[in-house]
């Protein structure tokens, strides 16, 4: 059995707690920022929609009227719905991968604890697990901090605005315009 001083064990346990708290705080900052971006997107979406409709309905520097205009608007709505579906699918995929990475890290730390405990004793196993959790927390904090960068904020704002444009233009149903819904 390996001897590890009480001071070292306490420092590693404190490190795990501290990195976990920093990770949680960084995650909360990202969530608050996302809420603000979402509110901004809701404000901007109607203006983006109006601009897109103008561009799509223009033909030979004249505004299209009648049936062609309705077809153009339908095309815009269809394109928005397609884009929203793609974004939603990518979001679900990314969230699943992120959650899988967290689960893998947790399982590795617990597995290392069992392995090290069997070879070097319970204390060494516990210190190993705390150390690996600390490393995972630092990685998570880094990942979340990257979401606070200028490029990431611009990307998130664009995605949120696109999603709001889609919601703003969402088709209520597949019924023709002349039927009641």
Rosetta blueprint (number, residue, H / E / L):
1 X L
2 X L
3 X L
4 X L
5 X L
6 X H
7 X H
8 X H
9 X H
10 X H
11 X H
12 X H
13 X H
14 X H
15 X H
16 X H
17 X H
18 X H
19 X H
20 X H
21 X H
22 X H
23 X H
24 X H
25 X H
26 X H
27 X H
28 X H
29 X H
30 X H
31 X H
32 X H
33 X H
34 X H
35 X H
36 X H
37 X H
38 X H
39 X H
40 X H
41 X H
42 X H
43 X H
44 X H
45 X H
46 X H
47 X H
48 X H
49 X H
50 X H
51 X H
52 X H
53 X H
54 X H
55 X H
56 X H
57 X H
58 X E
59 X E
60 X L
61 X L
62 X E
63 X E
64 X L
65 X L
66 X L
67 X H
68 X H
69 X H
70 X H
71 X H
72 X H
73 X H
74 X H
75 X H
76 X H
77 X H
78 X H
79 X H
80 X H
81 X H
82 X H
83 X H
84 X H
85 X H
86 X H
87 X H
88 X H
89 X H
90 X H
91 X H
92 X H
93 X H
94 X H
95 X H
96 X H
97 X H
98 X H
99 X H
100 X H
101 X H
102 X H
103 X H
104 X H
105 X H
106 X H
107 X H
108 X H
109 X H
110 X H
111 X H
112 X H
113 X H
114 X H
115 X H
116 X H
117 X H
118 X H
119 X H
120 X H
121 X L
122 X H
123 X H
124 X H
125 X H
126 X H
127 X H
128 X H
129 X H
130 X H
131 X H
132 X H
133 X H
134 X H
135 X H
136 X H
137 X H
138 X H
139 X H
140 X H
141 X H
142 X H
143 X H
144 X H
145 X H
146 X H
147 X L
148 X L
149 X L
150 X H
151 X H
152 X H
153 X H
154 X H
155 X H
156 X H
157 X H
158 X H
159 X H
160 X H
161 X H
162 X H
163 X H
164 X H
165 X H
166 X H
167 X H
168 X H
169 X L
170 X L
171 X L
172 X L
173 X L
174 X L
175 X L
176 X L
177 X L
178 X L
179 X L
180 X L
181 X L
